Amino acid sequence: MEKALNAQIRVEAESSQVYLSMACWAEIKGLEGIAQFMYKHSDEERMHMLKLVKFVNERGGHAIISELSAPDTDFGTFQKMFEQLYDHEIFVSKAINELVHVTLTEKDYATHNFLQWYVAEQIEEEALARTILDKINLIGNDKGGLYLFDRDVQMITVDSAAADPGA
């Protein structure tokens, strides 16, 4: 179980790096709102990692901080970047689901209970990414729409995406 949790620590750390790389790319492209959104989400992913680290250590294990794969640094367009973000969130959801499966196989119900927060969080993260992609598809190639999207994306949160009836 400890080995599986340490693998998830790495997934969460790499997720933080992915968002950070996206923030840097958006910032140099003049997409300040998107950059701020990504910086905030990079911090959130780091907190997800730290929550796992503390859990492993508090349960008598040893959280291992491993090397990370370098994220992409060029995303082509902001649309492609958000598509990649959505795909990444699906990947993270699968990793969490696999981890939950391990807890059931090992009959580790304390860890199973702990991971339910991550299961719920991933449902919200996927909904957020889908909501953003829907908004991007509405914009199309409209430069004015991009300007408004860039400004408004700072206001989009996981809570607001989950409350969106269209999500």
C-alpha positions in Angstrom: 0.0 0.0 0.0 2.8 2.4 0.9 4.4 1.8 -2.6 1.1 2.6 -4.3 0.6 5.7 -2.2 4.1 6.9 -3.0 3.4 6.4 -6.7 0.3 8.6 -6.3 2.5 11.2 -4.5 4.5 11.4 -7.7 1.4 11.7 -9.9 0.2 14.6 -7.8 3.6 16.3 -7.9 3.8 15.9 -11.6 0.3 17.3 -11.9 1.5 20.4 -10.1 4.4 20.7 -12.5 2.0 20.3 -15.5 -0.2 23.2 -14.3 2.9 25.3 -13.5 4.3 24.8 -17.0 0.9 25.7 -18.5 0.9 28.8 -16.3 4.3 29.9 -17.6 3.3 29.3 -21.2 0.1 31.2 -20.8 1.9 34.1 -19.1 4.4 34.6 -21.9 1.6 34.5 -24.4 -0.1 37.4 -22.6 -3.0 35.3 -21.3 -2.8 36.6 -17.7 -6.1 35.2 -16.6 -5.3 31.7 -17.8 -1.9 32.0 -16.2 -3.3 32.9 -12.8 -5.8 30.1 -13.1 -3.0 27.6 -13.8 -0.8 29.0 -11.0 -3.6 28.5 -8.5 -4.3 25.0 -9.7 -0.6 24.1 -9.5 -0.7 25.1 -5.9 -3.8 23.0 -5.3 -2.1 20.0 -6.9 0.9 20.5 -4.6 -1.5 20.5 -1.6 -3.0 17.2 -2.8 0.5 15.8 -2.9 1.3 17.1 0.6 -2.0 15.6 2.0 -0.8 12.2 0.7 2.7 12.7 2.1 1.3 13.6 5.6 -1.0 10.6 5.5 1.7 8.1 4.6 4.0 9.5 7.3 1.3 9.6 10.0 0.4 6.0 9.3 3.9 4.8 10.0 5.1 4.7 6.4 7.8 6.8 4.6 6.6 9.2 1.9 9.2 9.2 -0.8 9.8 12.3 -3.0 11.0 11.0 -6.3 12.2 12.4 -9.5 9.6 13.9 -11.8 9.1 13.8 -15.6 9.4 17.2 -17.2 6.1 18.5 -18.5 5.6 19.9 -21.9 6.6 23.6 -22.3 4.8 24.5 -25.5 1.1 23.9 -25.9 0.4 25.3 -29.4 -2.9 27.0 -28.6 -4.8 27.7 -25.4 -7.5 25.3 -26.7 -4.9 22.5 -27.1 -3.5 23.3 -23.7 -7.0 22.9 -22.0 -7.6 19.7 -24.0 -4.3 18.3 -22.6 -5.3 19.5 -19.1 -8.6 17.5 -19.5 -6.8 14.4 -20.6 -4.4 14.8 -17.7 -7.3 15.0 -15.2 -8.7 11.7 -16.7 -5.3 10.1 -16.2 -5.2 11.3 -12.6 -8.7 9.9 -12.0 -7.7 6.5 -13.3 -4.7 6.5 -11.0 -6.9 7.4 -8.0 -9.3 4.6 -9.0 -6.5 2.1 -9.2 -5.3 3.2 -5.8 -8.8 2.7 -4.4 -8.9 -0.8 -5.9 -5.6 -1.6 -4.2 -7.1 -0.5 -0.8 -10.0 -2.9 -1.3 -7.8 -5.7 -2.4 -5.6 -5.2 0.7 -8.6 -4.6 2.9 -7.1 -1.3 4.0 -10.3 0.5 4.9 -8.6 3.4 6.6 -6.8 4.3 3.4 -9.9 3.6 1.4 -11.8 6.1 3.5 -9.0 8.7 3.2 -9.0 8.3 -0.6 -12.7 9.1 -0.9 -11.8 12.8 -0.7 -9.5 12.3 -3.8 -12.3 10.4 -5.7 -14.7 13.3 -5.1 -12.0 15.9 -5.9 -11.3 14.2 -9.3 -15.0 14.2 -10.2 -14.9 18.0 -9.6 -11.6 18.5 -11.5 -13.0 16.7 -14.5 -16.2 18.7 -14.4 -14.1 21.9 -14.2 -12.0 20.9 -17.2 -15.1 19.9 -19.2 -16.8 23.2 -18.4 -13.8 25.2 -19.6 -13.6 23.2 -22.8 -17.3 23.9 -23.4 -16.7 27.6 -23.0 -13.7 27.4 -25.3 -15.8 25.7 -28.0 -18.3 28.5 -27.7 -15.6 31.1 -28.3 -14.2 29.4 -31.4 -11.7 31.7 -33.1 -13.3 34.9 -31.8 -10.5 37.2 -30.4 -13.0 39.2 -28.4 -14.3 36.0 -26.9 -10.7 35.0 -26.0 -10.2 38.3 -24.3 -13.3 37.8 -22.2 -12.5 34.1 -21.5 -9.0 35.0 -20.3 -10.4 37.6 -18.0 -13.2 35.4 -16.7 -11.3 32.1 -16.3 -9.7 33.5 -13.1 -13.2 33.4 -11.6 -13.9 29.7 -12.4 -13.4 27.4 -9.5 -14.0 23.8 -8.9 -17.1 24.7 -6.9 -18.6 26.9 -9.6 -17.9 24.2 -12.3 -19.6 21.6 -10.2 -22.6 23.8 -9.7 -22.9 24.6 -13.4 -26.0 22.7 -14.6 -24.4 22.3 -18.1 -21.4 20.4 -16.7 
